Amino acid sequence: MTEINHEYEKRQERIIYIFDGISYFPFSKGILAKSLTNNGLEIEAAYEVARIVGTQLRKKEQPYLQLADLKQMVYHVLREEGLHDVAEYYHLHTSIPKRRVMVRTGNSSVPYSRWILAQGLKNIGLEPTDAITTARDIEQSLLNQGFTDITQKQLQEFVSTYLAHSFGYTYSKQYMDYQEVKTNTSPIILLIGGATGSGKSTLARKLASRFEIGRFVSTDIIREVMRTIFTDKIAPYLHHSSYVAYREVPTPGDTVPEKIITAFREQARQVMVGINALVERALRENLDIIVEGVHVVPGMLDRKYIHHPNVFSFAVITQDETAHRSHFIHRENEARQRRAETYLKNLGSIRQIQQYLINQAKKYDVPLVDNENLDEAIRQATHLVMDHLAQITQEKST
């Protein structure tokens, strides 16, 4: 019994409490990781940062920590891990001034959000550091001038004037155009395709954050759901990864490349049923959504959605094979359960599928984004989406 009590006391000693000025609550790696993913960090990396923070907390002798000190610790860990942009966004998102600017939208008011404004400023071409600094400076300027209760339109005009003085008229105009685009293009439905390991999921999460799209669905999830409905005898291709289905299911074809594509097409055709259903519901209920995955094949979407103005698709590729290999190694470092060896062993079939997607994209005039460099891919994808949304706005006004 003494040993049991001793173990219980040891476990109790490892609990660190956080004091927010009103009450105490136990530190939670899960809650911190969730906060970090909201600030643009991938979930595997978020949990790793939360683990490091938890370890550092438990090395401290005091039984509790001030919330402000915890936030400062997280900020420093992010920077030490080389995640400078995320660190700045985290600081921007979690440091709340004593006085607040309230923005009136219709009959309700919401607090001014430096995070949301910074995302919008990045979308019009400001560098991340400039976007963060500008969002913070605009809030301080509003407070200094006593603007603690303003309308959404007044805020937009204030930001536009600030941009004109600080960065030039071009950025000011782009910002106002962006506001008009956001107002007149609901819903936004983005379909992002790409072979395994192309980086489409990472890119999709970045775009979801930038365009404030809260719904995010992977086609692998759709396939998993369909697997629970249809047995492997009824829909055998659904029960295997896209790049090995040709080996696991008897597939017609004279050559291995033919079999790879035939099996993949059949799996994609079945998953597309679920994708079409998601698009239909999003349009019907006016919901912004991103659907990403290898099964988003150009030309397979229902014809009534292919040219719908609120539906936009592009494909993510990694032309350079060395860069493609490095994506899998990077994923393994972030998520131990996703072993690079399995993917690298099947890289030949994965790249066969990628070439098929490239051919389909060219055939159906679907844009391609090469993800050899993530920052450049984000910039290119953002411009593609912005250009499409601007086109919708222009067509509605004519």
Beta strands, then each sheet from edge to edge (+ up, - down):
strand 1: 17-19
strand 2: 24-26
strand 3: 64-66
strand 4: 102-105
strand 5: 108-111
strand 6: 149-151
strand 7: 189-194
strand 8: 216-218
strand 9: 289-292
strand 10: 311-317
strand 11: 368-370
sheet 1: 2+ 1- 3-
sheet 2: 5+ 4- 6-
sheet 3: 8+ 9+ 7+ 10+ 11+
end
